[in-house]
Structure formats: C-alpha cells, structure tokens
Amino acid sequence: MANWTLRLAAKAEQDIADILAWTTEQFSRQQAEVYAETLSLALEALLEGPDIVDAQPRHDIAPDIHVLHVARKRRRGRHFIAFRPDKKHRINVLRILHDSMDLARHFEHDEQ
C-alpha cells in the first residue's frame, strides 16, 4: 500500500471551522467535539488512498473529484469530504460540504 499524505485547502479548513461553530451553536460544545472527532477519523481514513471503501468518483462535479461521506464505522454525520488525489500520492481535500447541498455548485472554475 502506498503512503498517502493529506492536504487541506483553505476552503476545507474554513468548512470545518464553520461546521463546528454551527454544531456548537445548534447543539453543544460537547457535540461539536464528538463531530470534530468524526471528521478527523474520516480524514485519517483518506490516508489509505483514494480507493478506500465508500469513496466515490464524482466526475460530474469536476475531473478527478472523489467524495467520502463522513458517516463511517458506526459514526453519524451529514457531510461529504470532496477530494482530488494527485500523482505525488497526496489527497487534496477541497471542501467538506453538507450532504443535502448541490456539491457541484460549490466548486469554482479554479477547482475544476
């Protein structure tokens, strides 16, 4: 198995901050901490590479885009991690978006 590294785009980092702020406001700080762990575990799973179980190619969004739902291994969640692998064995996390969103709408031309 190849060693993959993870790189979060600025928009993905902002998505995480926004998700956790909203979760704190709507539920509690404790729930935000639980969800932060859920997000972290999903991101860590990507270190296995883009072909992990449940990762799906989404070429309809943009070339070489894949998504992984954070609800994995009995953890609940409502977000997709949108990522693009590259030839240097990096997983470039572009966005983390709610699963009710039209994902394609949230990708700008420079991401495509």
HUCORNOR-V623551 format. One record per pair of residues at least 12 apart in sequence whose ideal C-beta (glycine too) atoms are under 6 Angstrom apart, sorted by the first residue. I is the first residue (numbers start at 1). J is the second residue. Records with the same first field share a line. If there is no record, write none. Layout:
I: J / J
This chain:
2: 89
4: 47 / 49 / 89 / 91
5: 90
6: 46 / 91
7: 90 / 92
8: 93
9: 94
11: 95
12: 93 / 95 / 96
15: 95 / 96
16: 96
20: 32 / 36
23: 35
38: 70 / 75 / 77
39: 70
42: 70 / 72 / 81
46: 91
50: 66 / 85
55: 68
61: 103 / 104 / 107
62: 107 / 112
64: 84
65: 84
66: 83
67: 80 / 82
68: 81
78: 98 / 99
79: 96 / 98
80: 97 / 99
81: 93 / 96
82: 94 / 95
94: 111
